[in-house]
């Protein structure tokens, strides 16, 4: 469902959640209000460097895909464990997800 596991330090990063749908009827939710707060897993405090919560944008023409750019200069260190806390209310339903993310430097190939 979510497609980020690593936050690459010094790079803009894309946080994406796919296939948001109503579990009762399987219909994709393309008009949800979703927000993300990035927190430190150890302290549960917000990561500095971006305004939280940040709104995710629906990807036009998709089936329940939402995206958000995580800015390149967040205040994190290598190997720091983060949590992307997603909250929302698609069609009056409550959505809450906690996605683990590890901060790392991008390695050359």
Protein Blocks (a to p, Z undefined) as FASTA:
>chain_A
ZZcfbdcehiacddddehiacfknopacfkbccddddddfklopacehiacdddddddeh
iahiacddddfkbccdehiacdddddddeehiacdddddddddddddZZ
